[in-house]
């Protein structure tokens, strides 16, 4: 999810419905390194369930810890998230944060030393999660479960390997490390983004392979990790032999295949609604509110709108208020278990402080085992 300029949005409604929401599905962002009045107001909105941080929200560890503490003081239940995978997708890189390798490094190690690679993957997950949690971050959108076909520039070395068996075992090892540090995980991008060349940030990728082929290859890690994954993020990719809509807007993919056929029971996040791959549904360009409605009705529990808080954040307000109005009008209805799935992603244990972490022998051993 990369930075884009904010889109023009319709004016905020002059009157708001009083319908309380039992589900908080929107994950939004903030513009700077500290909260402003608009950020605080948006955090109190009944549909706000999460906040995603970017590099622009980072100054140093003290600032990040103060920022997440204020977020939690306003909404203790909000899920503070970040894209922090390692390699080129790592938002915080200075002031003590460990530079983590891209996941392909673990796949390369597997070819030389499979069991050593699984231990290194667990160490990577532990270091990743422990450092984030010490600064108040709840969840990183990792691991990438896409297969490395060598054709996708946007995935590239973010993928572990071409073989879904290797991807599954390394991802499960990474997830173990995350869990040891008290962090949940998110497998992405279901059912697979690695086969297409197009970047869904800028255009709509189309994968013309059959459902049988995809399920036998790309989607295998989701099947083999169906009882392990805490959450999943679907791809903004169209698979026309399965559905005309991208996977994140498709009940066929999310309700029938992911949940019923593969048995997944965790939370489902949409990918960023501001990406080009999310803006056209059934061939029609739609608003953020319309896209969110379609995603929620298709089976997403949470929807992300990223990089739209800049320049005043009119698009964020339009989504928050518009989705609340549309809910009151019956245009979307959350799954009755969606809120419990969101809350289950919050850490269940207190984090170590950074100073405690630096003296933790488990953390020190994990640093030694990084690839």
C-alpha positions, 0 to 999 in steps of 0.5 A: 500500500503506497502513498497516494494523493487524497481523492475529492470526496463529497461533503460530510452529511449535515445530520448523522444517524443515531444508530449505534454500530456493534461493529467497527470495520474501518481502518484509517490513517493519520497524516503526521507524527502526532494526532490532531483534532481531526484524528481524535474525532475520527478515532472516536467515530463508532465505525473506526476499528483500526489505524494503520501507520506509515513512514510519514508517522515515524520520527523516532521510538519515543515519538511512536510510543507516545503516539500509540499511547495517545491513540489507545487513550482515546480508543483502547480497543482500536487495532494499531497496524502497520505494513512491516514485513522486512526488506523494502516493506518496513516502515520503521528502520532507524533508532534501534529497529532491526533491518529485517531481510526480505522473505526471499532470503529465508526461501534461499536459505531453505534451499541450503538448510531447510530446518535452519531456515524455519528457525531463522523465520521464527527468529525474524517473526519474534524480532519483528513483533517484539520491537513493534509491540515495545512501541505500542503497535498491535499488528503487522500485515505479514506474512506474504503468502504469494508465490514467487513466479518471478513475474510480479514486480510488486511482490518480488522478493517479498515472497518466500518461494515458488513452492507453496509447501515451502511458503507454508512452512516458512510462513508458519515458522514466522507466525510462531515467532510473531505469536511468541511476542504476542502479535497476531498475523495476516496472510496476504494476498488471497488467493495469490498475487504472485502470478500477475505482472500488473501492480494493483496500486496503479491498475487492475491485475487480471489472472486468467487461470482456472480456479482448479489451477489456483487452488492447487497452487497459489491458494494452497498455503491458505488451505494448509494454514486454515487453522493457524492464520489469524487474519487474511487480506485478499488481493485486488486481482480479478480472476475472471474464470471465478468472478468478475470482481476482485477477490476482496469484493467477491462473495464467491472467493471470500464466503464460499471458497475461503470460509466454506471450502478452505475452512478459514475462521479468522478476520478478513481485511480488504486491501487499501480501498484507495488503490486502483484495483479497488476503485472499479467494481464490475467495470464501474468506478465507485466511491470509497463508501460504495467500495466498502459496502461491496467489500463488507457484503462480500465477506470482509470484516474490516476495510482499509482506507490508506493515505487519504488523511492528507490535505484535510482528510475529506475522503476519510470523513466521507467514508466514515459518515457515508458508511454509517448512513448506508448502514442505517439504510440497510445497505450493508450488514456486518457478519455477526462474528466480525467484531469478535474476529477484530477484537481477537487480533488485539494483543492478549499480553502486555508488551515488554518495554524497549529497555526490557527487550534489550535485556531479554535473552530470547530476543538476543538469541533471535537476533543471532538467528536472523538470516 
